[in-house]
Amino acid sequence: PGIYVKLNKHEDLRRFLGRLDVFLTLYNDEDKAELLRFPSAPPESFVQEENGVTTSVYDDDLRKRYETGLQEALAPAGERPEKFSLSNTMAARKNVFMKKKVDKTASLREALHNYAKVGEFLMLDAAQYSAAHEVLKDGLAKCQEAMAKGAGGCELLHVLLSRKITVLYGRYRYAADTPEHAAELLLSARNTLENVNEEDRDHNFQLLTAGILEGLGYVYLFPPKPKNPDFVLPGDNSAANLFRQEIAVLTKMPDWETASPALLDAHWKALARIEGADGSESGLVSVCLSATPLCDAFNALGSALEAELKQVLKTGDQEVSDHPNLFKDGELAYQLSIRTGKELLSSSDENVGRSHLSLGTLYMLAGRNDDAARELKGCMPTYLKGLGADHPRVAWPHHRLGEVFWLQAKEMEEADKEGGMAKLLEAQKEAQRAFDIRVKAFPPEANFGGHFRDASQKLLQDISAYIEARAGV
């Protein structure tokens, strides 16, 4: 009865409370949402530790207020009652929230924080990318207006809102404005950070610095094709090096700004050898500034190294085996992302699932299809639990499994092994599931995601045609 949370890390507790806060706020229950606004480090009276396990128990009065409805609301996405369906209520609740909670708030900074918070929820949890862009863009406009009028304390919020908008571009390729908009926002935000006083450069400042480095890294990884002829990306960096800098910030490396690329490279690789005081693989906690961004940063570095590998493979008749160091570096980055998530977050966290997905894709590039299938299957339980079966991100492992099962079926046929047709049917099933999710999430009239839908449709058609041809033989 009520809400009872057993967690191994305070990081998990903060993330849980943050999501619950946003959920309740979106459902316009301010009384309940207010009760969940704890400081970043939970007070001792709220958190108890026994034998290394962090336990949180709400008091009796609070527990009684939450007994009705909240357990249903917090059930896995696929098990929530229809009354809690995001698709049915998100747009209406968002409008109520924006009018009652933001526009009439007494605190400007709280209002801007709420724009960022709701935008992130819509983007990451609800996969409502256009709605997230609308909320974040409105918040950024209000922030810029306040700064122009001389309102104090908005500089870091300007950076925060800019950063969250660029996540839409970097991770989801969503760009409703001109293609260079994300880069311009990030460069402006970086200038804002550089002008922050030394005494204000606290924990949150470091996290924002890391976020800007990641955002710029994604811009370099997926460079825009500017419509503005005067726009030029600074040519003094690379995606991989920006991600290395981000990791340096998040692992408290001194003087990271002046460190050479070679030193930054040695630093992140050395993290793989850190052990806990008892010799266990739990040493990352001693150097980690924040677990979720570090998990993401390792994944981003792996993506950049994988992109470099793909680029060199295009230059001639070469294979992955011709560049073993580049492949091993990418593999290590993804493995460190998985390790960070398992040690500091939870093995069931969707960020861990994403890193399994990324590692599986790298193995596909190297032709290691059995390893790829293992990692892609490892992604699925965390995605299903954390996101729900119909979330657009869940289409990715289904799509990749369709590809890798098809490759495995061809390998079996070439080796005259039995089971090739069964594997083809598995591939067709996965491709069908990916297409079903994407056609629902990105219908033809949507202004985003059509290329994802079309890719899954083509994969399904190609596999089906191949099965038909084999059946004819």
C-alpha positions in Angstrom: 0.0 0.0 0.0 1.1 3.5 -0.7 4.5 4.3 -2.2 7.5 2.4 -0.8 10.9 2.8 -2.6 13.9 0.7 -2.0 16.9 1.9 -4.0 20.6 1.3 -4.0 21.6 4.8 -5.0 20.4 8.4 -4.2 20.6 9.1 -7.9 17.8 6.6 -8.5 15.7 8.3 -5.7 16.2 11.8 -7.2 15.2 10.6 -10.7 12.2 8.8 -9.3 11.0 11.8 -7.4 11.6 14.1 -10.4 9.5 12.0 -12.7 6.7 11.6 -10.2 6.8 15.4 -9.7 6.4 16.0 -13.4 3.7 13.4 -13.8 1.6 14.8 -11.0 2.1 18.4 -12.2 1.0 17.5 -15.7 -2.1 16.0 -14.2 -2.7 19.3 -12.4 -2.5 18.0 -8.9 -0.5 20.7 -7.3 -1.0 19.6 -3.8 0.6 16.2 -4.5 3.3 17.6 -6.7 4.4 20.1 -4.1 5.0 17.4 -1.6 7.6 15.8 -3.9 9.8 18.8 -4.3 12.8 17.8 -2.2 16.3 19.2 -2.5 18.8 17.5 -4.8 20.2 15.6 -1.9 17.3 14.0 0.1 17.2 15.1 3.7 18.3 12.5 6.3 14.8 12.3 7.7 13.6 11.1 4.3 16.3 8.7 3.5 17.5 5.8 5.7 20.4 3.5 4.9 20.9 0.0 6.3 23.5 -2.5 5.0 24.2 -0.3 2.0 20.6 -0.1 0.9 18.8 3.2 0.7 15.2 3.1 1.8 12.6 5.8 1.5 9.2 5.5 3.3 6.7 8.3 3.1 5.1 9.1 6.5 1.6 7.8 7.2 -0.3 11.0 6.3 1.4 11.3 3.0 1.1 7.6 2.3 -2.7 7.7 2.8 -3.0 10.6 0.4 -1.3 8.6 -2.3 -2.9 5.2 -1.8 -5.7 5.8 -4.3 -4.7 6.0 -7.9 -0.9 6.5 -7.7 0.0 2.8 -8.0 -2.0 2.6 -11.2 -0.4 5.8 -12.5 3.1 4.6 -11.8 2.6 1.1 -13.3 4.7 0.3 -16.4 3.5 2.2 -19.4 1.9 -0.9 -21.0 -0.1 -1.7 -17.8 -1.6 1.7 -17.0 -5.4 2.0 -17.0 -6.8 4.0 -20.0 -7.5 7.0 -17.8 -3.8 7.5 -17.4 -3.0 7.2 -21.1 -0.6 9.9 -22.2 -2.2 10.0 -25.7 -5.6 10.8 -24.3 -4.7 13.5 -21.8 -1.3 15.0 -22.6 -2.3 17.8 -24.9 -5.2 19.0 -22.7 -3.1 18.7 -19.5 -0.2 20.5 -21.1 -2.4 23.5 -21.9 -3.8 23.6 -18.4 -0.4 23.3 -16.9 1.1 26.1 -19.1 -1.7 28.5 -18.2 -2.2 27.8 -14.5 1.3 26.7 -13.5 3.7 28.8 -15.6 2.1 32.0 -16.7 0.7 32.9 -13.3 3.6 31.7 -11.1 5.0 34.1 -8.7 8.6 33.0 -9.4 10.1 33.6 -12.8 12.9 31.1 -12.2 10.4 28.4 -11.1 8.4 29.1 -14.2 11.4 28.6 -16.4 12.4 25.5 -14.6 8.9 24.1 -15.2 9.2 24.8 -18.9 12.4 22.8 -19.0 11.0 20.0 -16.8 7.8 19.5 -18.8 9.6 19.8 -22.1 12.0 17.0 -21.0 9.1 14.8 -19.9 7.3 15.2 -23.2 10.4 14.5 -25.1 11.9 11.5 -23.2 9.0 9.8 -21.5 6.0 10.7 -23.7 7.9 10.8 -27.1 5.8 13.9 -28.0 8.6 15.7 -29.9 6.7 18.5 -31.4 4.9 19.3 -28.1 8.3 19.2 -26.3 9.7 21.6 -28.9 6.8 24.0 -28.5 7.1 24.0 -24.6 10.9 24.4 -24.6 10.9 27.1 -27.3 8.3 29.1 -25.5 10.3 28.8 -22.3 13.5 30.0 -24.0 11.7 33.0 -25.5 10.4 34.0 -22.1 13.9 33.5 -20.6 15.5 35.7 -23.3 12.8 38.3 -22.8 13.4 38.4 -19.1 17.2 38.7 -19.6 16.7 41.5 -22.1 14.7 43.4 -19.3 17.6 42.9 -16.9 16.1 40.1 -14.8 18.7 38.4 -12.7 19.4 34.7 -12.2 18.3 33.6 -15.6 21.6 33.0 -17.2 21.9 29.3 -16.3 18.3 28.7 -17.1 18.9 30.1 -20.5 21.7 27.5 -20.9 19.4 24.7 -19.5 16.5 25.5 -21.9 18.9 25.8 -24.9 20.5 22.5 -24.0 17.2 20.6 -23.8 16.0 22.0 -27.2 19.2 20.7 -28.8 18.7 17.2 -27.3 15.8 17.0 -29.8 18.3 17.6 -32.6 21.2 15.6 -31.3 19.4 12.5 -30.2 16.2 12.5 -32.2 17.1 14.5 -35.3 14.0 16.7 -34.7 14.6 20.2 -36.1 11.5 22.3 -36.6 13.6 25.4 -37.2 16.5 26.0 -39.6 19.1 23.2 -39.4 21.7 25.3 -37.8 19.3 26.5 -35.0 20.7 23.9 -32.5 24.3 24.9 -33.1 23.5 28.6 -32.7 21.7 27.9 -29.4 24.6 25.9 -28.1 27.2 28.4 -29.1 25.2 31.2 -27.5 24.7 29.1 -24.3 28.5 28.4 -24.2 29.2 32.1 -24.3 26.7 32.5 -21.4 28.5 29.9 -19.3 31.9 31.5 -19.9 30.6 34.7 -18.4 29.3 33.1 -15.1 31.2 34.3 -12.0 33.6 31.9 -10.4 31.6 31.8 -7.1 28.5 30.6 -9.0 30.3 27.7 -10.8 28.7 25.0 -8.6 27.6 21.4 -9.2 24.8 22.5 -11.6 27.2 24.7 -13.5 29.4 21.7 -14.1 26.5 19.6 -15.3 25.4 22.4 -17.7 29.0 22.7 -19.0 29.0 18.9 -19.7 25.6 19.2 -21.4 26.8 21.9 -23.7 29.8 19.9 -24.7 27.5 16.9 -25.5 25.2 19.1 -27.5 28.0 20.5 -29.5 29.4 17.0 -30.0 26.2 15.9 -31.6 26.2 19.0 -33.8 29.7 18.0 -35.1 28.6 14.4 -35.3 25.6 15.3 -37.4 26.6 18.6 -39.0 23.8 20.8 -40.2 23.5 22.0 -43.7 22.9 25.7 -43.0 20.3 27.7 -44.8 22.1 30.7 -43.5 25.2 31.2 -45.7 26.8 33.3 -42.9 26.7 30.4 -40.4 29.9 28.5 -39.9 30.6 25.9 -37.3 33.9 26.5 -35.4 36.5 24.2 -36.9 38.6 23.7 -33.8 37.1 20.5 -32.5 35.6 17.1 -33.3 32.6 15.2 -32.0 34.8 12.5 -30.3 37.0 15.1 -28.6 33.9 17.1 -27.3 32.5 13.9 -25.8 35.9 13.2 -24.2 35.8 16.7 -22.7 32.3 16.0 -21.4 33.4 12.8 -19.8 36.4 14.7 -18.2 34.0 17.2 -16.7 31.6 14.5 -15.4 34.5 12.6 -13.8 36.1 15.6 -12.1 39.3 15.8 -14.2 41.3 18.8 -13.2 42.3 21.3 -16.0 40.3 19.5 -18.6 39.9 22.7 -20.7 43.6 22.8 -21.4 44.2 19.1 -21.6 45.4 17.7 -25.0 43.3 15.3 -27.0 45.8 12.5 -26.1 45.5 13.2 -22.4 41.7 13.3 -22.6 41.8 10.0 -24.5 44.0 8.4 -21.8 41.7 9.8 -19.1 38.5 8.2 -20.2 40.2 4.8 -21.0 41.7 4.8 -17.5 38.2 4.9 -16.1 37.7 1.3 -17.3 40.4 0.2 -14.8 39.0 2.0 -11.7 38.0 -0.4 -8.9 36.3 0.1 -5.6 38.1 0.0 -2.3 37.3 -3.7 -1.9 38.6 -4.5 -5.4 35.2 -4.7 -7.0 34.1 -2.9 -10.1 32.3 -0.2 -8.3 34.9 2.6 -8.4 33.1 4.9 -10.8 31.0 6.2 -8.0 34.1 7.9 -6.5 34.8 10.0 -9.5 31.3 10.5 -11.0 29.6 13.9 -10.9 26.2 12.5 -12.0 25.4 9.1 -13.2 22.9 9.6 -16.0 24.9 12.2 -17.9 28.0 10.0 -17.7 26.2 7.0 -19.0 24.9 9.1 -21.9 28.4 10.6 -22.5 30.1 7.2 -22.9 27.3 6.2 -25.3 27.8 9.4 -27.3 31.6 8.9 -27.5 30.9 5.4 -28.8 28.7 6.8 -31.4 31.3 9.3 -32.5 34.0 6.6 -32.7 31.6 4.3 -34.6 31.0 7.2 -37.1 34.7 7.7 -37.6 35.0 4.0 -38.3 32.2 4.1 -40.9 33.9 7.1 -42.5 37.3 5.3 -43.0 35.5 2.3 -44.3 34.0 4.5 -47.1 37.5 5.6 -48.2 38.5 2.4 -49.9 38.3 -1.4 -49.9 38.7 -1.8 -46.2 37.1 -3.8 -43.4 36.6 -3.2 -39.7 39.5 -5.6 -39.0 41.8 -3.2 -40.7 41.1 -0.6 -37.9 41.1 -2.7 -34.7 42.0 0.2 -32.4 39.1 2.3 -33.5 36.7 -0.6 -33.2 38.0 -1.5 -29.7 37.7 2.1 -28.5 34.1 2.3 -29.7 33.4 -1.1 -28.0 35.0 0.1 -24.8 33.0 3.3 -24.7 29.7 1.4 -25.1 30.8 -1.1 -22.4 31.6 1.7 -20.0 28.2 3.2 -20.6 26.6 -0.1 -19.7 28.8 -0.5 -16.7 28.1 3.1 -15.5 24.4 2.5 -15.8 24.5 -0.9 -14.0 26.7 0.4 -11.2 25.3 3.8 -10.6 21.7 3.7 -11.9 20.1 0.3 -12.4 20.5 -2.6 -14.8 16.9 -2.0 -15.8 17.4 1.7 -16.7 16.5 2.5 -20.3 19.9 4.3 -20.7 21.5 0.9 -20.1 19.2 -0.5 -22.7 20.2 2.2 -25.2 23.9 1.3 -24.8 23.1 -2.4 -25.4 21.4 -1.3 -28.6 24.4 0.9 -29.6 26.9 -1.9 -28.9 24.8 -4.4 -30.9 24.8 -2.0 -33.9 28.6 -1.8 -33.7 28.9 -5.5 -33.7 26.7 -5.6 -36.8 29.1 -3.3 -38.5 31.9 -5.8 -37.7 29.9 -8.8 -38.9 29.7 -10.2 -35.4 26.0 -11.0 -35.8 25.7 -13.4 -32.8 27.2 -10.8 -30.5 24.9 -8.2 -32.0 21.8 -10.3 -31.5 22.8 -10.9 -27.8 23.2 -7.1 -27.2 20.0 -6.2 -29.0 18.0 -8.8 -27.0 19.6 -7.4 -23.9 18.2 -3.9 -24.8 14.6 -5.1 -25.1 13.6 -5.9 -21.5 14.8 -2.4 -20.2 13.0 -0.6 -23.0 9.7 -2.5 -22.6 9.8 -2.0 -18.8 10.8 1.7 -18.9 9.1 2.9 -22.0 6.2 0.6 -22.8 5.7 -1.7 -25.9 4.5 1.1 -28.2 7.0 3.8 -27.5 8.8 4.9 -30.7 12.2 4.2 -29.2 11.3 0.5 -28.8 11.1 0.3 -32.6 14.9 0.5 -32.7 15.8 -2.8 -31.2 12.9 -4.5 -33.1 14.3 -3.0 -36.4 17.9 -4.0 -35.7 16.9 -7.5 -34.6 15.0 -7.8 -37.9 18.3 -6.9 -39.8 20.5 -9.1 -37.7 18.2 -12.2 -37.8 18.1 -11.8 -41.6 21.9 -11.8 -41.7 22.1 -14.8 -39.5 19.6 -16.7 -41.7 21.8 -16.0 -44.7 24.8 -17.3 -42.8 23.0 -20.5 -41.9 21.9 -21.0 -45.6 25.5 -20.5 -46.8 26.7 -23.1 -44.3 23.9 -25.5 -45.2 22.7 -25.4 -41.6 19.1 -26.1 -40.7 16.9 -23.4 -39.2 17.4 -20.7 -41.8 13.7 -20.3 -42.6 12.8 -20.2 -39.0 15.3 -17.4 -38.5 13.9 -15.5 -41.5 10.4 -15.7 -40.0 11.8 -14.2 -36.8 13.4 -11.4 -38.8 10.1 -10.7 -40.5 8.3 -10.7 -37.1 10.7 -8.1 -35.7 10.5 -5.9 -38.8 6.7 -6.0 -38.7 6.7 -5.0 -35.1 9.1 -2.1 -35.8 6.9 -0.9 -38.7 3.7 -1.2 -36.6 5.2 1.0 -33.9 6.5 3.6 -36.2 3.5 3.9 -38.4 1.4 4.5 -35.3 4.0 7.0 -33.8 4.8 8.7 -37.1 1.7 8.7 -39.4 2.0 10.1 -42.9 0.5 13.4 -41.8 3.1 13.9 -39.1 5.9 16.4 -39.6 8.6 14.2 -38.2 9.8 10.5 -38.2 8.7 9.6 -41.7 12.2 8.4 -42.7 12.1 6.0 -39.7 8.7 4.7 -40.7 9.8 4.3 -44.3 13.0 2.5 -43.3 11.1 -0.2 -41.3 8.6 -0.6 -44.1 11.4 -1.2 -46.6 13.1 -3.7 -44.3 9.8 -5.6 -43.9 9.1 -5.6 -47.7 12.7 -6.8 -48.4 12.6 -9.6 -45.9 9.1 -10.7 -47.0 10.2 -10.7 -50.7 13.3 -12.8 -49.7 11.1 -15.3 -47.8 8.8 -15.6 -50.8 11.7 -16.2 -53.1 13.2 -18.9 -50.8 9.8 -20.6 -50.5 9.6 -20.7 -54.2 12.9 -22.5 -54.4 
